[in-house]
Amino acid sequence: MDNDEVCRRLHIAKRTLQYLRNSGKLPYSTLGNKCYYKPENVRALLDKNLTTKCG
């Protein structure tokens, strides 16, 4: 998944995505000048945040 796809799926701004990368909360890989994310890592971040807020 690229930056745009992750932002759309999580309903977040690109700056928020940058914060998640910089803080180590969302692992990523780079290819050229683009960042890519594994869908399972995005899902894990989403699941963790849902559990934290509800529990």
N, C-alpha and C positions, 0 to 999 in steps of 0.2 A: 504494500500500500504506500502511496506517496503522500506528501504533506496535504495536498488538497483533499484527497479522499479521507484521510484521518480527521481533518477539520470538519468536513461535512458529516461524517458518521458520529463524531462526538459533540457536534454543535459547539465548537470552540474556535477562537481566533488563532491566527498563525502565531501571534506573540505568545499565547498560552501554550501552544504546541512547542514553541522554542523553549519556554520555561520547563516544560516536562522533560525535554531532551537534556537541557543543561543541568537540571537537578538530578538526573539519573532515574527518574520515575518511569520513563518510557525508553526502552532500548531501541536503537536504530542502527542502520548501516548506511554508508554513503557509497554512491556509485557516480563518479564524476562530481558534479556539484549538487546532486539531489540526494535527499534523505529518503530512506525507505524503512518501513516498519512491518514486522510480521503480524498478521492478523491475530494470532494467539496472544501476542504481547499487548495489543490494543484491547482485546477482550479482557485480559487479566487486569489491566488497569481499570477498565470500566467496572468489572466485577468487584474489585477491591474497594473502589470508591462507593459503590452502591451498598456494599456490606458495612463499610465504615459509617456512612450516614444513617443507615437504618438500624444498625445494631449498636 
